[in-house]
Amino acid sequence: MPIAFAELASLLQAIFLRHGVAPQVAQVLAHNCATAEQDGATSHGVFRINGYLATLASGWVDGRAVPVVEDVASGYVAVDAAGGFAQPALQAARPLLVSKARAAGIAVLAIRNSHHFAALWPDVEPFAREGLVALSVVNSMTCVVPQGGQRPVFGTNPVAFAAPCAGAEPIVFDMATSALAHGDVQIAAREGHSLPPGSGVDRHGQPTCDPRAVLDGGALLPFGGHKGSALSMMVELLSAALTGGHFAFEFDWSQHPGAQTPWTGQLIIVIDPAKTAGAPFAERARTLVEHMRAAGVERFSGERRYRNRQRAAREGIWLEEPQLAQLRQWAEQQ
Amino acid sequence: MPIAFAELASLLQAIFLRHGVAPQVAQVLAHNCATAEQDGATSHGVFRINGYLATLASGWVDGRAVPVVEDVASGYVAVDAAGGFAQPALQAARPLLVSKARAAGIAVLAIRNSHHFAALWPDVEPFAREGLVALSVVNSMTCVVPQGGQRPVFGTNPVAFAAPCAGAEPIVFDMATSALAHGDVQIAAREGHSLPPGSGVDRHGQPTCDPRAVLDGGALLPFGGHKGSALSMMVELLSAALTGGHFAFEFDWSQHPGAQTPWTGQLIIVIDPAKTAGAPFAERARTLVEHMRAAGVERFSGERRYRNRQRAAREGIWLEEPQLAQLRQWAEQQ
């Protein structure tokens, strides 16, 4: 069943409102989640609503939190998300962050005391659409074993990057520093697929390709061995130590059965390439992309999302009938 | 034969001076190269002197270039390295960069028109010793095939990161976004070792473990498949497009036989963690490291270098007799 983006976003907004989320927060989360679904990132689309609702019901996250923006220095903005979601915190701080980046050439946003349960690329892509370069990291819950370690310490800890490209959609990537994203493991478990070798270990620390073994007390491995592990460590330092948020291993949700959202921190660095010497950045980015295509690269990160987005604009977003029925039921639930 | 750090640095400085390098530049390059040798990073130590001298003799790099520092904005410093080395450009801009980072909370240094022929960690570690967090990227010469491509486009494009850690040496890593660093391939070729599978391709684009086949018209692969490839693309964008420097594939040294140094750009982002909310950053970093150790991690990036450094302080730096004789000969050469 296809559904228009605006209709899906309204439906999701109604669901969040029905489950105690403040109107402003509901609007931000609904738009974020509908965007992921529209872009074909199903692991971060409506599939996540169940997790959002379970977490809200558990009292673990505050759907009515009001983020507090702090103007720390000429290039530094901090936000206390007050135990709420990271996306409304970013939205509250965004105008100040952008104006600082344009004035100073670079600025950083440090979000703490926040829950990030979504994809990371929707946080950075809009900066590139305004001509800015953005880099973001966020840490999540302990589920990745550091290289050389025996127990999980890190979250899946993604890194996302966005940059403008002349005459084309922005260059955007969003990569877990784990071999797989947590959402991919959940999808594989649901659909009965096995995981690629080297992705994870079971509860005894033994390598496994069974997604259920990873989810049932097992853990993921970093991508690319010691290099991915070092990057994941950097994400912990930047997202938690630098923001004043929690490390992946520091929060305890055992008193909140059903809670799924990591209570951590997020860092976003924004650079204004108008300060660049020489040719405009976006044109130079286009030169690089053209050279990569000439060398035989056919698939670029982000392109599949843009194709799905175009298709969704034409046809609507395709959801399975039971999925849509479930969403409508949640929206009507008292 | 052991040689004291100061003696090695003096010897290297004399070599650079004898080969037309300006005193200030010679001092910076000699200290950098002696540091790599002392820290056991032999691929970036005195092994590189031959390449420096061949490049200087070819007229490809200007050993007497005077970097021009530009105060672009309250968080943005640019340097035109004027066709010289990147390290003296960083040294010239460093005081302004640090004062901006401390005032604004974050600052960026964009170096262009520069040659970087050294390891990247010596550029970032000193920031961490001043209590700052630093991230740097530099692009090099075309030798890495992008994921999905048939021909090399990227350089080995390292990413280096440094952060203070309470009561301990700084946390520092420096990783090529290629499966191997170029220096490692050169060392393997010299010593007759084979490369790990998945590291490179020969001149026909076929996988190979022979370092000579990689160096003879072949190429390296990114680490970690599409993720390492995306990071390498990001390094090109930040080091070249954003600074006004050259992409890895844009410079032509064919008229300069013997030239080995990439004529590109470098970006350094410095953050002042004194702006952090809550507990001091360095103490939080220590908490993370302790948790990683408790999970069984025994080797940390940078630790081997610190051990080698301590040993060099006690015993001097061990060089092979013919290597030392060669250095002394170069220092006396007119």
Interface residues (C-beta under 8 A of the other chain):
Chain A: E70 V72 A73 S74 G75 Y76 A78 D80 A103 A104 G105 I106 A107 V108 A110 R112 V133 V145 P146 Q147 G148 G149 Q150 R151 P152 V153 V159 F161 A163 I171 F173 M175 F223 G224 G225 H226 K227 G228 A230 L231 M233 M234 E236 L237 L238 A240 A241 L242 T243 G244 F247 F249 I269 I271 D272 P273 K275 T276 A277 G278 A279 F281 R284 A285 T287 L288 H291 M292 A295 G296 V297 E298 R299 S301
Chain B: E70 V72 A73 S74 G75 Y76 A78 D80 A103 A104 G105 I106 A107 V108 A110 R112 V133 V145 P146 Q147 G148 G149 Q150 R151 P152 V153 V159 F161 A163 I171 F173 M175 F223 G224 G225 H226 K227 G228 A230 L231 M233 M234 E236 L237 L238 A240 A241 L242 T243 G244 F247 F249 I269 I271 D272 P273 K275 T276 A277 G278 A279 F281 R284 A285 T287 L288 H291 M292 A295 G296 V297 E298 R299 S301
